[in-house]
Amino acid sequence: MTIKKMSKDPVNNPEHYNMLDIEAIDLIEMSMTKDEFQGYLKGIVLKYVIRYKHKGSPKQDISKGLWYLKKLEEKIDE
């Protein structure tokens, strides 16, 4: 589990995901099996890649997709 301070990094640590003392991604992971969480991460990667040209900040969305892809890679290695 990762507990982080709020920062102004919209890719690696968005403020709106740190409303509690634990990040939303960690709460989501705790509520799922390993396979479910990996599927969730895969879906998030696809979401960011598919819509990166349509939200106004393509590079940021690609960076977010890469962040989730790296997280998926870490979970596969565990």
N, C-alpha and C positions, 0 to 999 in steps of 0.2 A: 504494500500500500504506500502511496506517495502523498504526503501532506506538504503543500507548498504555500508560500506567501503570495499574495496578489501582486501581479506585475502588469505592465502595459505591453505585453507581448501577445498579439492577437493570434499567433500561430501555435506557439509552444505552451502558452499559459494564459488563455483568454480570461479576463476578469469575470465575465458572466458565468464561467464554469467553476468559480471558486466562492460561491455564496456561503458555503458551510466550511467547516474545518477540514473537510475532505473533498477532493476533486470529484466532479460528477463521473468521470471515466472510471474512477476506482469504485464508486458505488454501483455503477452499472456492472462492472466485472464481478463484484461480490454477489450480485443477484443472479448470475448465470453460471452454467457449467463452462468448462474450458472450451469445448467445441462451440457452444452457443456464443461465447465471447469472441472467438476467432471469426465466426460468421458475421457477427455484428461489425467487427473491425473491417472485414472485407467489404461489407455493404457501405460503410462510411467512405472507404477509399474510392469505391466506384461512384458514389454520390459526388464527391469533390471533383473527380476527373471528368465525369460526364457534364457537369454544369459550370466548369471553370471559366468559360467564355461568356457566361450569361448573368453574372452577378455584379460585375463592375470592378473586380479586383482579381484578374486571372492568376497572377503570380502568387498572390496570397492563398487562393484556393488550391493551387498545385502544391504549395508548401504544406498546407494542411493535409492534403491527400498523402503526401510523403511522410508526414508525422505519423499518421494512422498506419501507413504501410510499415514503417519502422517498428511501431508498437506491435503490429501483427507478427512481424519477423521475430521480435523478442519473445512473444508468447509461444511461437512455434518452437523456439530454442529451449524453452523452459522444460 
